[in-house]
């Protein structure tokens, strides 16, 4: 019991850093690495579900790049992984192959024996799962291992939600920024169109606005002829080269 308490205290201290991480990809790698260390597993993985409950991401540690290249595809949510996706409680078994829910391994997959899977849940839904295989130095994972990873999964749920919310806020800010840029472009068009009655001047200003917005060095304007079928190049413009050093003097 004392050893379990010490493990939980150590996990608590390590997990406090998770909620500070707002980079989702880095966070997921931190979680799976921490799970592998805490349970003393040879292999560990973390699955993340999308909004429809399908496996969207799968991050693993323990396998070499060569081993991963030999597999025809990443896990798709069958067997024990699929069972854990529908579970509210952990799954801990000594021999994967003996469990009726096991679907076996794809070709090129390293052989694995013991298994501990823990869902990462909020109060109303599952965000993903932590998978651990092959307990180092023992034939199977223990009840204490299960408790430790359950605690980690609780921290992981809060951290993942936090990171996802930050990403959503960034995406929202990007959309607002783009809308502001689009409105500014419309205002510049309006200013160019009303600044003069001379067609050449209006086209020159309009093309300059578009070139600046698109960050291009040259632009052309084509106008439709009276036959409504032929386009004729009416205006062409180039941005002057910006020189630096002695050449610009």
Secondary structure, 3 states (H helix, E strand, C coil): CHHHHHHHHHHHHHHCCHHHCCCHHHHHHHHHHHHHHHHCEEEEEEEEECCCCCEEEEEEECCCHHHHHHCCCCCCCCHHHHHHHCCCCCEEECCHHHCCCCCCCCCCCCCCCCEEEEEEECCCCEEEEEEEEEECCCCCCCHHHHHHHHHHHHHHHHHHHHHHHHHHHHHHHHHHHHHHHHHHHHHHHHHHHHCCCCHHHHHHHHHHHHHHHHCCCEEEEEEECCCCCCEEEEEEEECCCCCCHHHHC
